[in-house]
Amino acid sequence: MGVILALARTPLFGWADTPPTTVPARVTTIDGLRGFLALGVVFHHGAIYHQYLQTGTWRLPPTRFYANLGQVGVALFFMITGFLFWTKMLEAKGRPNFPKLYVGRIFRIIPLYLFLVAIVLLAVGVSTGWRLNEPAIVLVKQTAKWLAGGAFIGGDVNVYAGTGLISAYVTWSLHYEWLFYASLMVTAFCARNTTLGALAPLAGLLFAAPLLHFHPNNMSLACALLFSCGMTAASAKRAFAERRLDIPQWCLSSGAIISLALVLALFDGVYSTLPILLLGFSFMAIAFDATIFGLLSTRPAKRLGDISYGVYLLQGPVLFLAFERSPVRSMAMQLAWLHWTILLIAALALILLATVAHVLIERPGVQAGQWLLARWSLMRRPSAISAS
């Protein structure tokens, strides 16, 4: 991690200094957290690859730390989504510009996602020799699932077993992100009342937590609880916006670290009630500006945060290329330290790729969405001539 942070500090990554969107009152600590979460998922999948090369089976690694590392990353990403978008609902008093919100999400998420899908389909085509192994209509349906922006979880294409392996199976999380965005059309009504807007996320948390306790690893319930934790943090942050919390920085940072360490060390899986609540406590501290002793406010952390979507989404192709080549595969299978050396090199290459994708795909995508919204706004206004 020190090597990655040192590289991210260099001027080579200056491209990533400007965020892709202009968001008022950004929470610096959350921006700095994103990159570490994405890298946690990368190293989680690196550990999975180590046993995949040995056994041919894609499953959680046997060590609790690496098994939980990726789940913690995704869980906190869901909390960040809940925090950011419930903050928008509260600021808009439950009456947000939904077309602007959804167009913004589409142009923020889809361009880079389609780039990933193009890589996946290209890899499948090359691996199958561009032969049609399915009826054409079946292939069209399989491809359409992948092209749906994550709304559906894509499966194998053209009888290529393990198509999802090319993407490291990361796209499943987008399915739950879209469901959350859709739910805002209903939950936004709660934000029209100040008291209800503050209590609704807490009610969701209190509803989902006991249900998940009796149905652990139910992803729908787990995601509902994760989003509720983020939304509760947003309500708490807004409630205390006008008041000063005299909690020392070292206390906030220590609490966040201890809660996170407990989850990584003590639980067999993150998607159950107690680990999620512990992560929620850690996230609450970070939302209230716990810098983790200054780490989350450093320039490398901010840069990695800006490219975190690319790091998360594009890790699959990079890991696939790194470990599927026969000589590298053989070296990685022989010695553990060689495997982790290859993974570090792959992670550095991934950061470079994510930075380029951030500049050439993500930002232009966001700008295209802003242009479309501006044009749509102009078309809805009566012209000066007709008005006169």
C-alpha positions as CSV (number, residue, x, y, z in Angstrom):
1,M,0.0,0.0,0.0
2,G,2.9,2.3,0.7
3,V,4.2,1.8,-2.8
4,I,0.8,2.7,-4.3
5,L,0.4,5.8,-2.1
6,A,3.9,6.9,-3.1
7,L,3.1,6.5,-6.8
8,A,-0.2,8.3,-6.4
9,R,1.6,11.3,-4.9
10,T,3.7,11.9,-8.1
11,P,2.7,14.5,-10.7
12,L,1.9,11.6,-13.0
13,F,-1.5,11.4,-11.3
14,G,-2.2,15.1,-11.3
15,W,-4.9,14.4,-13.8
16,A,-7.0,12.9,-11.0
17,D,-6.9,16.0,-8.8
18,T,-10.1,17.5,-10.2
19,P,-13.3,15.6,-9.3
20,P,-15.5,14.6,-12.2
21,T,-18.5,16.5,-10.7
22,T,-18.9,19.8,-8.8
23,V,-20.6,18.9,-5.5
24,P,-20.9,21.5,-2.8
25,A,-19.9,20.7,0.7
26,R,-17.9,17.6,-0.1
27,V,-16.9,15.5,2.8
28,T,-13.1,15.2,2.4
29,T,-12.7,12.2,4.5
30,I,-15.3,10.2,2.5
31,D,-13.6,11.3,-0.7
32,G,-10.3,10.0,0.7
33,L,-11.9,6.8,1.8
34,R,-13.0,5.6,-1.6
35,G,-9.6,4.7,-3.0
36,F,-8.7,2.5,-0.1
37,L,-12.1,0.7,-0.4
38,A,-11.5,0.0,-4.1
39,L,-8.0,-1.2,-3.5
40,G,-9.3,-3.4,-0.7
41,V,-11.5,-5.1,-3.2
42,V,-8.5,-5.5,-5.5
43,F,-6.4,-7.3,-2.9
44,H,-9.4,-9.4,-1.9
45,H,-9.7,-10.6,-5.5
46,G,-5.9,-11.0,-5.6
47,A,-6.2,-13.5,-2.7
48,I,-9.1,-15.3,-4.5
49,Y,-6.9,-15.5,-7.6
50,H,-4.2,-17.2,-5.6
51,Q,-6.4,-20.2,-4.8
52,Y,-8.2,-20.0,-8.1
53,L,-5.0,-20.7,-9.9
54,Q,-4.4,-23.7,-7.6
55,T,-7.9,-25.2,-7.6
56,G,-9.8,-23.7,-10.5
57,T,-12.6,-22.6,-8.2
58,W,-13.5,-19.0,-7.6
59,R,-14.5,-18.7,-3.9
60,L,-13.7,-16.7,-0.8
61,P,-10.1,-17.1,0.4
62,P,-9.6,-19.2,3.6
63,T,-8.1,-16.3,5.6
64,R,-10.7,-14.2,7.4
65,F,-8.9,-10.9,6.7
66,Y,-8.8,-11.3,2.9
67,A,-12.2,-12.8,2.8
68,N,-13.7,-9.8,4.6
69,L,-11.5,-7.2,3.0
70,G,-13.5,-7.0,-0.3
71,Q,-16.9,-7.3,1.4
72,V,-15.9,-4.4,3.7
73,G,-15.0,-2.3,0.7
74,V,-18.3,-2.9,-1.1
75,A,-20.3,-2.5,2.2
76,L,-18.8,0.9,2.8
77,F,-19.3,1.9,-0.8
78,F,-23.0,1.3,-0.3
79,M,-23.0,3.4,2.9
80,I,-21.3,6.2,0.9
81,T,-24.1,6.0,-1.7
82,G,-26.7,6.2,1.0
83,F,-25.0,9.1,2.7
84,L,-24.5,11.2,-0.4
85,F,-27.9,10.7,-1.9
86,W,-29.9,11.1,1.3
87,T,-27.9,14.3,1.9
88,K,-29.3,15.4,-1.5
89,M,-32.8,14.5,-0.5
90,L,-32.5,16.5,2.7
91,E,-31.0,19.5,1.0
92,A,-33.8,19.5,-1.6
93,K,-36.4,19.0,1.1
94,G,-37.7,15.9,-0.6
95,R,-38.2,17.6,-3.9
96,P,-35.0,16.9,-5.9
97,N,-34.8,17.3,-9.7
98,F,-35.2,13.7,-10.4
99,P,-34.4,13.9,-14.2
100,K,-31.2,15.7,-13.4
101,L,-30.3,13.2,-10.7
102,Y,-31.0,10.1,-12.9
103,V,-29.4,11.6,-16.0
104,G,-26.4,12.5,-13.9
105,R,-26.2,8.9,-12.6
106,I,-26.5,7.3,-16.0
107,F,-23.8,9.5,-17.5
108,R,-21.6,9.0,-14.5
109,I,-21.8,5.2,-14.3
110,I,-22.6,3.9,-17.8
111,P,-19.7,5.1,-20.0
112,L,-17.0,3.4,-18.0
113,Y,-19.3,0.4,-17.5
114,L,-19.7,0.0,-21.3
115,F,-16.0,0.2,-21.7
116,L,-15.6,-2.7,-19.3
117,V,-18.3,-4.7,-21.1
118,A,-16.5,-4.1,-24.4
119,I,-13.4,-5.6,-22.9
120,V,-15.4,-8.6,-21.6
121,L,-17.1,-9.3,-24.9
122,L,-13.8,-8.8,-26.8
123,A,-12.1,-11.3,-24.5
124,V,-15.0,-13.8,-24.9
125,G,-14.8,-13.4,-28.7
126,V,-11.0,-14.0,-28.8
127,S,-11.3,-16.9,-26.4
128,T,-14.0,-18.6,-28.4
129,G,-12.3,-17.9,-31.8
130,W,-15.2,-15.7,-32.8
131,R,-17.3,-18.8,-33.4
132,L,-21.1,-18.8,-32.7
133,N,-21.6,-21.4,-30.0
134,E,-25.2,-20.4,-29.1
135,P,-28.3,-19.7,-31.2
136,A,-28.1,-16.0,-32.3
137,I,-31.2,-15.0,-30.3
138,V,-29.6,-16.5,-27.1
139,L,-26.4,-14.7,-27.7
140,V,-28.3,-11.4,-28.2
141,K,-30.1,-11.9,-24.8
142,Q,-26.9,-12.8,-23.0
143,T,-25.2,-9.7,-24.5
144,A,-28.2,-7.4,-23.7
145,K,-27.9,-8.4,-20.0
146,W,-24.3,-7.2,-19.9
147,L,-25.2,-4.0,-21.8
148,A,-28.0,-3.1,-19.3
149,G,-25.7,-1.0,-17.2
150,G,-25.6,-3.3,-14.2
151,A,-29.4,-3.4,-13.8
152,F,-29.1,-7.2,-14.5
153,I,-26.3,-9.4,-13.5
154,G,-24.7,-10.8,-16.7
155,G,-23.9,-14.5,-17.0
156,D,-21.8,-16.5,-19.4
157,V,-21.7,-15.5,-23.0
158,N,-21.5,-17.8,-26.0
159,V,-20.9,-20.8,-23.7
160,Y,-17.7,-19.3,-22.4
161,A,-17.6,-20.6,-18.9
162,G,-16.6,-17.9,-16.3
163,T,-17.4,-14.9,-18.5
164,G,-17.8,-13.0,-15.2
165,L,-14.3,-13.9,-14.2
166,I,-13.0,-11.4,-16.8
167,S,-14.7,-8.6,-14.8
168,A,-13.8,-10.3,-11.4
169,Y,-17.6,-10.4,-10.9
170,V,-17.7,-6.8,-9.6
171,T,-20.7,-5.6,-11.6
172,W,-23.3,-7.3,-9.2
173,S,-23.0,-4.3,-6.9
174,L,-24.4,-1.9,-9.6
175,H,-27.7,-3.9,-9.5
176,Y,-28.3,-2.8,-5.9
177,E,-27.1,0.7,-6.6
178,W,-29.8,1.1,-9.3
179,L,-32.4,-0.3,-6.9
180,F,-31.4,2.3,-4.3
181,Y,-31.6,5.1,-6.8
182,A,-35.1,3.9,-7.8
183,S,-36.2,3.8,-4.2
184,L,-35.5,7.5,-3.7
185,M,-38.6,8.3,-5.7
186,V,-40.5,6.9,-2.7
187,T,-38.3,7.7,0.2
188,A,-37.8,11.3,-0.9
189,F,-41.3,12.1,0.4
190,C,-40.0,11.5,4.0
191,A,-37.4,14.2,3.5
192,R,-40.2,16.8,3.0
193,N,-40.6,16.9,6.7
194,T,-37.6,17.7,8.8
195,T,-38.4,15.3,11.7
196,L,-39.5,12.5,9.4
197,G,-36.4,13.0,7.2
198,A,-34.2,12.5,10.2
199,L,-36.0,9.5,11.6
200,A,-36.9,7.6,8.4
201,P,-33.4,6.2,7.8
202,L,-33.2,5.2,11.5
203,A,-36.5,3.4,11.1
204,G,-35.2,1.6,8.1
205,L,-32.1,0.6,10.0
206,L,-34.2,-0.7,13.0
207,F,-36.4,-2.6,10.5
208,A,-33.6,-4.2,8.5
209,A,-31.2,-5.1,11.3
210,P,-33.4,-7.7,13.2
211,L,-34.6,-9.2,9.9
212,L,-31.0,-9.7,8.7
213,H,-30.1,-11.2,12.1
214,F,-32.5,-14.1,11.4
215,H,-31.6,-14.2,7.6
216,P,-27.8,-13.6,7.5
217,N,-26.2,-13.1,4.1
218,N,-29.5,-12.2,2.5
219,M,-28.1,-9.6,0.1
220,S,-31.4,-7.6,-0.3
221,L,-31.7,-7.2,3.5
222,A,-27.9,-6.6,3.9
223,C,-28.0,-3.8,1.2
224,A,-31.1,-2.3,2.8
225,L,-29.2,-2.1,6.1
226,L,-26.1,-0.8,4.5
227,F,-27.9,2.0,2.7
228,S,-29.8,2.8,5.9
229,C,-26.6,3.2,7.8
230,G,-25.3,5.7,5.2
231,M,-28.6,7.6,5.2
232,T,-28.6,7.7,9.1
233,A,-25.1,9.2,9.0
234,A,-26.4,11.8,6.6
235,S,-29.3,12.7,8.9
236,A,-27.0,12.9,11.9
237,K,-24.5,15.0,10.0
238,R,-27.2,17.4,9.0
239,A,-28.7,17.5,12.5
240,F,-25.4,18.5,14.0
241,A,-24.4,20.9,11.2
242,E,-25.1,23.9,13.3
243,R,-23.6,22.5,16.4
244,R,-20.0,21.8,17.3
245,L,-19.1,18.3,18.4
246,D,-16.3,18.4,20.8
247,I,-15.0,15.0,20.0
248,P,-11.2,14.9,19.6
249,Q,-9.9,13.8,16.2
250,W,-7.8,11.0,17.7
251,C,-11.0,9.6,19.4
252,L,-12.9,9.6,16.1
253,S,-10.1,8.0,14.2
254,S,-9.4,5.4,16.9
255,G,-13.1,4.5,17.0
256,A,-13.2,4.1,13.2
257,I,-10.1,1.9,13.1
258,I,-11.1,-0.3,16.1
259,S,-14.6,-1.0,14.6
260,L,-13.1,-1.8,11.2
261,A,-10.5,-4.0,12.7
262,L,-13.1,-6.0,14.7
263,V,-15.0,-6.7,11.5
264,L,-12.0,-7.8,9.6
265,A,-10.7,-10.0,12.4
266,L,-13.7,-11.5,14.1
267,F,-16.4,-12.3,11.6
268,D,-16.9,-14.9,8.9
269,G,-18.5,-12.6,6.4
270,V,-19.6,-9.0,6.6
271,Y,-23.2,-9.2,5.3
272,S,-24.9,-9.8,8.7
273,T,-26.3,-7.5,11.3
274,L,-23.5,-7.1,13.9
275,P,-20.6,-6.5,11.4
276,I,-22.7,-4.1,9.4
277,L,-23.6,-2.1,12.5
278,L,-19.9,-2.0,13.5
279,L,-19.0,-0.8,10.0
280,G,-21.8,1.8,10.3
281,F,-20.2,3.1,13.5
282,S,-16.8,3.3,11.7
283,F,-18.5,5.1,8.7
284,M,-20.3,7.5,11.1
285,A,-17.0,8.6,12.5
286,I,-15.5,9.1,9.1
287,A,-18.6,11.1,8.0
288,F,-18.0,13.3,11.0
289,D,-14.5,14.0,9.6
290,A,-12.4,11.3,11.2
291,T,-9.2,11.5,9.0
292,I,-7.7,8.3,10.3
293,F,-4.9,10.3,11.8
294,G,-4.6,12.4,8.7
295,L,-4.4,9.6,6.1
296,L,-7.8,10.3,4.4
297,S,-7.0,14.0,3.9
298,T,-3.7,13.4,2.1
299,R,-3.2,14.2,-1.6
300,P,-2.7,10.5,-2.6
301,A,-5.9,9.5,-0.8
302,K,-7.9,12.1,-2.6
303,R,-6.4,11.2,-6.0
304,L,-7.1,7.5,-5.4
305,G,-10.6,8.5,-4.4
306,D,-11.2,10.4,-7.6
307,I,-10.3,7.3,-9.7
308,S,-11.9,4.8,-7.3
309,Y,-14.7,3.9,-9.7
310,G,-12.2,2.9,-12.4
311,V,-10.1,1.0,-9.9
312,Y,-13.1,-1.0,-8.8
313,L,-14.7,-1.6,-12.2
314,L,-11.6,-2.3,-14.3
315,Q,-9.7,-4.5,-11.9
316,G,-11.1,-7.7,-13.5
317,P,-9.5,-7.3,-16.9
318,V,-6.2,-6.3,-15.4
319,L,-6.1,-9.3,-13.0
320,F,-7.3,-11.5,-15.8
321,L,-4.4,-10.4,-18.1
322,A,-1.9,-10.6,-15.3
323,F,-2.7,-14.2,-14.2
324,E,-4.0,-15.9,-17.3
325,R,-0.7,-15.8,-19.3
326,S,1.0,-19.2,-18.9
327,P,4.5,-18.1,-17.7
328,V,3.0,-15.6,-15.1
329,R,0.4,-18.1,-14.1
330,S,3.1,-20.7,-13.4
331,M,5.2,-18.3,-11.4
332,A,2.2,-17.2,-9.3
333,M,1.3,-20.8,-8.5
334,Q,4.8,-21.7,-7.3
335,L,5.5,-19.2,-4.6
336,A,3.2,-16.9,-2.6
337,W,5.6,-14.0,-2.6
338,L,5.7,-14.1,-6.4
339,H,1.9,-14.1,-6.6
340,W,1.8,-10.9,-4.4
341,T,4.6,-9.3,-6.4
342,I,2.6,-9.9,-9.6
343,L,-0.5,-8.5,-7.9
344,L,1.3,-5.4,-6.8
345,I,2.5,-4.7,-10.3
346,A,-1.0,-5.4,-11.6
347,A,-2.4,-2.9,-9.0
348,L,0.0,-0.2,-10.2
349,A,-1.0,-0.9,-13.8
350,L,-4.7,-0.7,-12.8
351,I,-4.2,2.7,-11.1
352,L,-2.6,4.0,-14.3
353,L,-5.5,2.6,-16.4
354,A,-8.1,4.0,-14.0
355,T,-6.5,7.4,-14.2
356,V,-6.5,7.4,-18.0
357,A,-10.1,6.2,-18.0
358,H,-11.1,8.9,-15.5
359,V,-9.8,11.6,-17.9
360,L,-10.9,10.1,-21.2
361,I,-14.1,8.3,-20.3
362,E,-15.6,9.3,-16.9
363,R,-15.2,13.1,-17.2
364,P,-16.4,13.4,-20.8
365,G,-19.3,11.2,-19.8
366,V,-20.2,13.5,-17.0
367,Q,-19.8,16.5,-19.2
368,A,-22.1,14.9,-21.9
369,G,-24.8,14.5,-19.2
370,Q,-24.4,18.1,-18.2
371,W,-24.6,19.2,-21.8
372,L,-27.8,17.1,-22.4
373,L,-29.4,18.6,-19.3
374,A,-28.5,22.1,-20.3
375,R,-30.0,21.5,-23.8
376,W,-33.1,20.0,-22.3
377,S,-33.5,23.0,-20.0
378,L,-33.2,25.4,-22.9
379,M,-35.7,23.5,-25.0
380,R,-38.3,23.7,-22.1
381,R,-37.9,27.5,-21.8
382,P,-40.0,29.7,-24.1
383,S,-37.7,31.6,-26.5
384,A,-37.3,35.3,-26.2
385,I,-39.0,35.8,-29.5
386,S,-42.1,33.8,-28.6
387,A,-42.2,35.4,-25.2
388,S,-42.3,38.8,-26.7
